[in-house]
């Protein structure tokens, strides 16, 4: 009896230790931003997970460097925003935000300088590359100052995996929010450019307070300080412009300099390129690289404390996920999940995207890989058998159902059968409801857009708008690309192309809140029509959106002009949301979601149990 009891106690100790472990997350400042409208200025700043629950704030304004004037005689204890309706927009205004704890104003001050006659967006001038356009963006604190920098994927000629043709080398650039150019990485001719090839992870992987960049590389990649990886004389492109031969590498780059810090062989290797299919309407095999070169990637807290990067290959059949740790200057393989062939029940379940979440509430992250889930230990947790699809979303979509739910759409084609839309339990894979039977559904979205029904509404396919329980409730919005938290209420708004719109649930139509085309902005990725990035990168919990200009000379960052009475910790300190921002650029971009229900009638969420790993600049 002695050994079994000891083992049980040991297991309980491990579970309790994991459940109470603190995730190491990046240091963040207040992210103060002041956005002008025609008549006033919206000032907002971050509430942090490490803040005292009773913290308040005061806001000051200085005109043209004069003595700051207090704008908030009453300490602000509700929302972390303030609308300044007395500013003279013709002069430079410096806004100062100071915390108040226990009735005492703190010495620490956070500032934002609003230039005279400023535009209603932040502008980041780009180092233009002839023939290239600004594409996906990710963010990370590259220099350790507590504020995000921009990592931009510049694309020239690019191709889908199904298309033949030479592509231009994928190029990545880093910028500070004030427009300062930091570095450029050129992945070289032996990395094909396209939505399914070039995934890039930006995250502080080793807890040193500065984010790294993780990418697939090859012979001829040039890092941010001009160093060549491998042999620059090699050219493995075949007559179709595809790269199906030659070594494949995985590299960790220094976020501050762009220098390559570690390079190893990419896992998995191509192997038999004709053996990566096997299940569903797209389950056939090919020998032209269409299936073998389908990549996605993510960052996940697989031990519950430290982030790992997971590089993934294949989803129409054979599927491989390779987890890596970057710790103390060493890059090591953590585990490899490999379905080996198309007949495995976990094969053919992947999407053009993925989702990271602690679905079983054990303190460690799982990877929802379309219609199946891989546990934190690299073992298959469950597979639903619903096969491949183009979008998957995970959150507490139904607050009355324990845990989180997965909403996904599925390709039902070439004689296959099954639901085009399904919602299943994120922890077990149990299917809760389905719709669009035997229909090929290409797009789908879930968000709380109607306060008359509890939880998030779901739409995609031909069967209209549904509740989180699957009940039909009428006409659905035509917009199915992104959702965004933009205005002052807790309902989500619709983000499609360059437009942000409000769903008028009483009249089943949308009303326009913003169209960035009026500021010469355009969306990315053809019919996918997504922004460069949508995320809570500045100010309070509402999200910013980043677009490129039509001439590719600038990135423009838009922040909400609306006040809100709601006070929430910055979404970037909800680990699930932060990790969603990290993987937003992969495949077919999808919006980030919180681990809790964020919508009408929500409960105040518990603060994430985190520790700030390190402030990069002391």
C-alpha positions in Angstrom: 0.0 0.0 0.0 2.9 2.3 0.6 4.0 2.9 -3.0 0.6 3.6 -4.5 -0.2 6.1 -1.8 3.1 7.8 -2.3 2.5 8.0 -6.1 -0.9 9.4 -5.6 0.4 12.1 -3.3 3.2 12.9 -5.8 0.7 13.2 -8.6 -1.5 15.5 -6.5 1.6 17.6 -5.6 2.4 18.0 -9.3 -1.2 19.0 -10.2 -1.3 21.5 -7.4 2.1 22.9 -8.3 1.0 23.3 -11.9 -2.3 24.8 -11.1 -0.7 27.5 -8.9 2.3 28.2 -11.2 2.7 31.7 -12.5 3.2 32.1 -16.2 6.2 34.3 -17.1 5.0 37.2 -19.2 6.5 40.3 -20.6 6.9 43.5 -18.7 4.4 46.2 -19.9 4.2 49.9 -19.2 1.0 51.8 -19.3 0.9 52.2 -23.0 -0.6 55.7 -22.8 -2.1 56.9 -26.1 -4.0 60.1 -27.0 -6.1 60.0 -30.2 -7.6 63.2 -31.5 -11.0 63.5 -33.1 -12.5 66.7 -34.6 -13.5 68.1 -31.2 -11.6 66.2 -28.5 -8.9 63.8 -27.5 -9.4 60.2 -26.2 -6.6 59.4 -23.7 -6.4 55.8 -22.5 -3.9 53.6 -20.7 -3.4 50.0 -19.5 -4.7 48.5 -16.3 -2.2 45.8 -15.4 -2.7 42.3 -13.9 -0.2 43.3 -11.2 -2.0 46.5 -10.2 -3.7 46.9 -6.8 -7.4 46.3 -7.2 -8.1 49.8 -5.8 -5.6 51.7 -7.9 -6.8 55.0 -9.4 -5.4 57.5 -11.8 -5.0 61.2 -12.5 -4.5 62.7 -15.9 -2.6 65.9 -16.6 -2.0 67.9 -19.8 0.8 70.3 -20.7 0.5 72.6 -23.7 3.7 73.4 -25.6 5.9 72.4 -22.6 4.1 74.6 -20.1 3.3 73.6 -16.5 1.0 70.5 -16.5 -2.6 71.1 -15.6 -4.7 68.6 -13.7 -7.6 67.4 -15.9 -9.2 65.0 -13.4 -9.8 66.6 -10.0 -11.6 63.4 -9.0 -9.3 60.4 -9.1 -10.4 57.9 -11.8 -11.3 54.6 -10.3 -13.5 53.2 -13.0 -12.4 53.0 -16.7 -8.7 53.7 -17.7 -9.6 56.3 -20.3 -10.5 60.0 -20.3 -12.0 62.2 -22.9 -10.4 65.6 -23.0 -12.9 68.1 -24.6 -10.9 71.2 -23.7 -7.6 70.6 -25.6 -6.3 73.0 -28.1 -5.5 70.7 -31.0 -3.5 73.4 -32.8 -0.7 73.1 -30.3 1.4 70.3 -28.9 -0.2 68.6 -25.9 1.7 66.2 -23.6 -0.6 64.0 -21.5 0.7 62.6 -18.2 -1.0 59.7 -16.4 -0.1 59.1 -12.7 -1.3 56.1 -10.5 -3.0 56.8 -7.2 -2.7 54.1 -4.5 -4.2 54.5 -1.1 -5.2 58.0 -1.9 -1.5 59.0 -2.6 -0.4 60.0 -6.0 2.7 58.0 -7.1 5.9 59.5 -8.5 5.8 57.3 -11.6 4.4 59.1 -14.6 3.5 57.8 -18.1 3.4 60.3 -20.9 2.2 60.7 -24.5 3.0 63.6 -26.7 0.3 64.6 -29.2 1.7 66.8 -31.9 -0.1 69.9 -33.1 -2.7 69.2 -35.7 -2.1 65.4 -35.3 -3.8 62.8 -37.5 -6.3 60.4 -35.8 -3.8 57.5 -36.2 -0.1 56.7 -35.5 2.1 56.7 -38.5 5.1 54.4 -39.0 7.1 55.3 -42.1 8.5 52.2 -43.8 11.8 51.4 -45.4 10.3 50.7 -48.8 11.5 47.8 -50.9 10.9 48.0 -54.6 8.2 45.5 -55.7 7.2 44.7 -52.1 4.2 45.5 -50.0 3.6 45.5 -46.2 1.7 42.4 -45.1 1.3 40.7 -41.7 2.4 42.3 -38.5 3.2 40.9 -35.1 4.3 42.7 -31.9 6.8 42.1 -29.1 8.9 44.2 -26.7 12.1 43.8 -28.7 14.3 46.2 -26.6 12.8 45.7 -23.1 11.4 49.1 -22.6 7.9 47.9 -21.7 6.3 49.0 -25.0 5.7 47.0 -28.1 7.7 47.1 -31.3 6.4 46.1 -34.7 7.7 43.1 -36.7 6.5 43.4 -40.3 6.5 40.8 -43.1 7.2 42.5 -46.4 6.0 40.4 -49.4 6.9 40.7 -53.1 5.7 38.1 -55.5 4.2 35.3 -53.5 2.2 32.1 -54.3 -0.2 29.7 -52.7 1.2 26.2 -52.3 -1.1 25.0 -55.1 0.4 27.5 -57.6 3.7 27.1 -59.5 6.0 30.1 -59.9 9.1 31.7 -58.5 8.5 34.0 -55.5 10.5 36.8 -54.1 12.4 36.2 -50.8 10.3 36.9 -47.7 11.7 39.9 -45.9 11.0 40.9 -42.2 11.6 44.3 -40.7 11.4 45.7 -37.2 10.2 49.2 -36.2 9.6 51.1 -33.0 6.2 52.8 -32.7 7.9 56.2 -33.3 9.0 54.9 -36.7 12.6 54.1 -35.8 13.9 51.3 -38.1 15.7 48.5 -36.2 16.7 45.8 -38.6 15.9 43.6 -41.6 16.0 39.9 -42.1 15.9 38.3 -45.6 14.9 34.7 -45.6 16.4 34.2 -49.1 15.5 32.4 -52.3 15.2 29.0 -50.6 12.2 30.0 -48.5 9.1 30.3 -50.7 6.9 33.3 -49.9 3.2 32.7 -49.3 0.5 32.6 -46.5 1.2 28.9 -45.8 5.0 29.1 -45.9 6.3 32.0 -43.8 5.0 31.9 -40.2 6.9 34.1 -37.7 6.6 33.9 -33.9 7.5 37.0 -31.9 7.6 36.4 -28.1 9.9 36.6 -25.1 10.8 32.9 -25.1 13.6 32.9 -22.5 12.3 35.5 -20.0 15.1 38.0 -20.5 12.6 40.9 -21.0 13.2 41.1 -24.7 11.2 39.2 -27.4 12.8 36.8 -29.9 11.7 35.9 -33.4 11.4 32.3 -34.5 11.2 31.3 -38.1 11.9 28.5 -40.6 15.1 29.4 -42.5 17.3 27.9 -45.2 20.6 28.2 -47.1 21.0 31.9 -47.9 19.0 33.5 -45.2 20.6 36.8 -44.1 20.0 37.9 -40.5 19.6 41.4 -39.2 23.3 42.1 -38.9 24.2 40.8 -42.3 25.3 37.2 -41.4 24.4 34.5 -43.8 22.9 31.2 -42.6 24.2 28.2 -44.5 25.5 28.4 -48.0 24.3 31.5 -50.0 25.4 29.9 -53.3 22.8 27.2 -53.1 19.6 27.5 -55.1 17.1 24.7 -54.6 14.2 26.2 -56.6 12.9 23.7 -59.2 11.4 24.6 -62.6 8.0 25.2 -61.0 9.6 27.7 -58.5 9.0 25.3 -55.6 11.7 24.3 -53.0 11.5 20.6 -52.5 15.1 19.8 -51.9 18.0 21.1 -49.7 18.3 21.6 -46.0 15.6 23.2 -43.9 16.5 25.1 -40.7 14.8 26.6 -37.7 16.3 29.8 -36.3 15.9 31.9 -33.2 16.7 35.6 -33.9 17.6 38.3 -31.4 14.6 40.7 -31.4 16.7 43.8 -30.7 19.3 43.3 -33.4 17.8 40.7 -35.7 21.0 38.6 -35.3 20.6 34.8 -35.6 21.3 33.3 -32.1 20.7 29.6 -32.8 20.0 27.5 -35.9 19.2 23.8 -36.1 17.6 21.4 -38.5 13.8 21.9 -39.0 11.6 19.2 -37.5 10.1 17.4 -39.3 12.1 17.0 -42.6 10.1 16.7 -45.8 10.6 12.9 -46.0 8.4 11.4 -48.7 6.7 14.5 -50.2 4.0 12.3 -51.7 2.9 11.0 -48.3 1.4 14.0 -46.6 -2.3 13.6 -47.6 -4.9 11.0 -46.7 -8.2 12.2 -45.2 -11.2 14.2 -46.4 -11.9 16.2 -49.6 -8.4 17.5 -49.8 -6.9 14.2 -48.5 -5.3 13.1 -51.7 -1.5 13.0 -52.1 0.7 15.0 -54.5 4.3 15.3 -55.5 4.4 19.1 -56.1 4.7 20.2 -52.5 1.2 21.4 -52.0 0.6 19.3 -48.9 4.1 18.8 -47.5 4.7 22.5 -47.3 1.6 23.5 -45.3 3.0 25.2 -42.2 1.5 26.9 -39.1 3.1 27.8 -35.8 2.4 29.0 -32.3 3.7 29.8 -28.8 2.4 27.8 -25.8 3.1 27.5 -22.1 3.5 23.7 -22.2 4.9 23.5 -18.7 2.5 26.1 -17.3 5.3 28.6 -16.6 7.7 29.1 -19.6 6.7 29.7 -23.2 7.7 27.2 -25.9 7.5 27.7 -29.6 5.7 25.0 -31.7 6.4 24.7 -35.4 3.9 22.6 -37.3 3.8 20.9 -40.7 0.9 19.3 -42.6 -2.8 19.2 -42.0 -4.6 17.5 -44.9 -3.1 14.2 -43.9 0.1 13.5 -41.9 0.5 16.1 -39.2 3.6 17.0 -37.2 4.0 19.5 -34.3 7.5 20.1 -33.0 7.9 21.9 -29.7 11.1 23.8 -28.9 12.5 25.6 -25.8 14.8 28.6 -26.0 16.3 28.8 -22.5 19.7 30.2 -21.3 21.0 30.5 -24.9 20.2 26.9 -25.8 17.6 25.7 -28.3 16.3 22.2 -27.4 13.6 19.9 -28.7 10.9 19.4 -26.1 8.7 16.9 -27.9 7.4 15.9 -31.4 3.8 14.9 -32.2 3.7 13.0 -35.5 0.7 11.2 -36.9 3.1 9.4 -39.3 0.5 8.8 -42.1 -2.9 9.7 -43.3 -4.7 6.8 -41.7 -4.1 8.0 -38.1 -7.3 9.3 -36.6 -5.5 12.6 -35.7 -4.4 13.0 -39.4 -6.2 15.4 -41.7 -7.8 17.4 -38.9 -5.7 20.5 -39.2 -6.8 24.0 -40.4 -5.1 26.9 -42.1 -4.7 28.2 -38.5 -4.7 26.9 -34.9 -5.5 28.0 -31.4 -3.6 27.8 -28.1 -5.6 27.5 -24.8 -5.5 25.7 -21.5 -8.6 23.7 -22.5 -8.5 21.2 -19.5 -7.7 23.8 -16.9 -4.6 22.1 -15.7 -2.5 25.3 -15.9 -0.7 24.1 -19.1 -1.6 24.9 -22.7 -3.0 22.6 -25.3 -3.0 23.2 -29.0 -6.4 23.1 -30.8 -5.3 22.0 -34.2 -8.5 22.4 -36.1 -10.6 19.4 -35.4 -8.3 17.7 -32.9 -6.2 18.7 -29.9 -2.7 18.0 -28.8 -2.0 17.9 -25.0 0.7 19.9 -23.3 2.9 16.7 -23.2 2.8 16.2 -27.0 0.2 13.4 -26.9 -3.1 13.5 -28.7 -5.8 14.6 -26.3 -8.8 14.0 -28.6 -9.9 14.1 -32.3 -13.4 14.9 -33.4 -13.1 13.4 -36.9 -14.5 16.6 -38.4 -11.5 17.1 -40.7 -10.0 20.2 -42.2 -11.4 23.7 -42.2 -10.5 27.3 -42.8 -11.2 28.8 -39.3 -11.3 27.9 -35.7 -12.1 30.0 -32.7 -11.8 29.1 -29.0 -13.1 31.0 -25.9 -15.8 30.7 -23.3 -18.4 31.2 -26.0 -21.2 29.7 -23.8 -20.9 30.9 -20.2 -23.5 28.4 -19.0 -21.4 25.5 -20.3 -18.4 24.5 -18.2 -15.0 25.5 -19.6 -14.4 26.8 -23.1 -15.9 25.9 -26.5 -14.5 25.5 -30.0 -16.3 27.0 -33.0 -15.1 25.7 -36.3 -16.0 25.5 -40.0 -15.2 22.6 -42.3 -14.6 21.9 -45.9 -17.1 19.3 -47.0 -16.2 18.7 -50.7 -15.4 16.0 -53.3 -18.2 13.7 -52.1 -17.4 13.9 -48.4 -20.1 14.1 -45.7 -20.3 16.0 -42.4 -21.2 19.2 -40.8 -20.0 22.5 -42.3 -20.2 24.1 -38.9 -19.6 22.6 -35.5 -19.2 23.7 -31.9 -17.5 21.2 -29.5 -16.2 21.1 -25.9 -12.7 22.4 -25.9 -11.6 20.0 -23.1 -13.1 16.7 -24.4 -14.0 17.2 -28.1 -17.6 16.3 -27.4 -19.7 17.8 -30.2 -22.3 20.2 -28.8 -24.1 21.2 -32.0 -23.7 21.3 -35.7 -25.2 23.0 -38.8 -24.8 23.2 -42.5 -24.9 19.5 -43.0 -22.8 18.3 -46.0 -22.1 21.9 -47.0 -18.6 23.3 -47.7 -18.3 26.3 -45.4 -15.4 28.6 -46.2 -15.8 31.2 -43.5 -17.3 31.6 -40.0 -17.2 33.9 -37.0 -18.3 34.0 -33.4 -18.7 37.0 -31.2 -21.2 38.6 -28.8 -23.1 40.9 -31.1 -26.7 40.6 -29.7 -27.3 41.3 -26.0 -30.7 39.6 -26.2 -29.0 36.2 -26.1 -26.5 34.9 -23.6 -23.0 34.3 -24.7 -21.5 34.6 -28.2 -23.5 34.4 -31.4 -22.2 32.2 -34.3 -22.5 32.5 -38.0 -21.0 31.1 -41.2 -22.5 29.0 -44.0 -26.0 29.3 -45.2 -28.1 28.8 -42.1 -28.0 32.3 -40.6 -27.2 33.6 -37.1 -27.3 31.2 -34.2 -26.9 31.4 -30.4 -24.1 29.7 -28.6 -26.5 26.8 -28.1 -27.1 26.5 -31.8 -30.6 28.0 -31.9 -31.4 29.9 -35.1 -32.2 33.6 -34.4 -32.4 35.1 -37.8 -30.3 36.9 -40.4 -26.5 36.8 -39.9 -24.1 39.7 -40.7 -22.4 39.4 -44.1 -19.1 40.1 -42.5 -17.3 36.9 -41.4 -13.6 37.9 -41.3 -12.7 39.4 -38.0 -14.4 40.8 -34.9 -12.9 43.6 -32.8 -13.7 45.3 -29.4 -13.8 48.9 -30.5 -16.6 51.1 -29.1 -17.6 51.7 -25.4 -19.9 48.7 -24.8 -19.0 45.1 -24.2 -20.4 43.8 -27.5 -18.0 43.1 -30.3 -17.9 44.9 -33.5 -17.3 43.6 -37.0 -14.0 44.1 -38.7 -13.9 43.4 -42.5 -11.4 44.8 -44.9 -10.8 48.4 -43.9 -14.2 48.7 -42.2 -15.3 48.5 -38.5 -19.1 48.2 -38.2 -21.7 47.8 -35.5 -24.3 45.1 -35.8 -27.8 46.6 -35.4 -29.4 43.5 -34.0 -32.9 45.0 -33.9 -32.9 45.7 -37.7 -30.4 43.0 -38.8 -28.0 45.4 -40.5 -24.7 47.1 -39.9 -23.8 50.7 -39.2 -20.3 52.1 -40.1 -18.0 53.2 -37.3 -14.8 53.6 -39.2 -13.5 53.0 -42.7 -9.8 53.5 -43.0 -10.0 53.8 -46.7 -10.7 57.4 -46.1 -7.1 57.5 -44.7 -5.6 55.8 -47.7 -5.5 52.4 -46.1 -6.0 49.0 -47.6 -6.4 45.4 -46.3 -4.2 42.4 -46.9 -4.3 38.9 -48.4 -6.8 39.3 -51.2 -10.3 38.1 -50.4 -9.3 37.3 -46.8 -9.3 41.1 -46.4 -7.6 41.2 -43.0 -5.6 44.0 -41.4 -1.9 43.8 -40.8 -2.8 43.2 -37.1 -5.8 43.6 -34.8 -4.8 43.5 -31.1 -4.8 45.4 -27.8 -1.4 46.9 -28.1 -2.0 50.4 -26.6 -4.3 52.1 -24.1 -7.1 50.3 -22.3 -8.6 47.0 -23.1 -10.1 48.0 -26.5 -8.2 46.8 -29.5 -6.1 48.7 -32.0 -6.0 47.9 -35.7 -3.0 48.3 -38.1 -3.3 48.8 -41.8 -0.8 49.6 -44.6 -1.3 52.5 -46.9 -2.1 51.9 -50.5 1.3 53.2 -51.6 3.1 50.9 -49.0 4.9 53.9 -47.6 3.4 53.6 -44.1 1.7 51.5 -41.5 -1.1 53.3 -39.7 -2.4 52.4 -36.2 -5.9 53.3 -35.3 -7.2 53.3 -31.7 -10.7 53.8 -30.5 -12.1 57.3 -30.1 -14.9 56.1 -27.8 -15.2 56.3 -24.0 -16.1 53.3 -22.0 -17.4 52.9 -18.4 -15.8 49.4 -18.2 -12.5 48.7 -16.5 -10.6 45.5 -17.6 -7.0 44.4 -17.3 -5.2 44.8 -20.7 -6.1 41.9 -22.8 -2.4 41.3 -23.5 -2.1 40.0 -19.9 -4.7 37.3 -20.5 -2.2 34.6 -21.7 -4.7 33.0 -24.1 -5.3 36.3 -25.8 -1.6 37.2 -25.9 -0.7 33.9 -27.5 -3.5 34.5 -30.0 -1.8 37.7 -31.1 1.4 35.8 -31.5 -0.2 33.2 -33.9 -2.5 35.7 -35.7 -0.2 35.9 -38.7 -0.2 32.2 -39.5 -2.1 30.8 -42.5 -5.5 32.4 -42.8 -5.3 35.1 -40.1 -8.0 35.0 -37.4 -8.8 37.3 -34.5 -7.6 36.8 -30.9 -9.9 35.7 -28.1 -9.7 35.8 -24.3 -9.9 32.8 -22.1 -13.0 34.3 -20.5 -16.3 35.4 -21.9 -16.0 39.1 -22.9 -19.4 40.4 -23.8 -22.7 41.7 -22.5 -23.5 40.6 -19.0 -20.0 39.2 -18.4 -18.6 38.6 -14.9 -15.5 40.5 -13.9 -12.7 38.1 -14.9 -10.1 36.9 -12.5 -6.7 38.3 -13.0 -4.3 36.0 -14.8 -1.8 34.4 -12.4 1.4 35.8 -13.9 4.9 36.8 -13.0 6.8 39.5 -14.9 9.8 37.6 -16.1 12.1 40.6 -16.3 12.2 44.2 -17.3 14.7 44.3 -20.2 15.8 47.8 -19.6 16.6 48.6 -15.9 
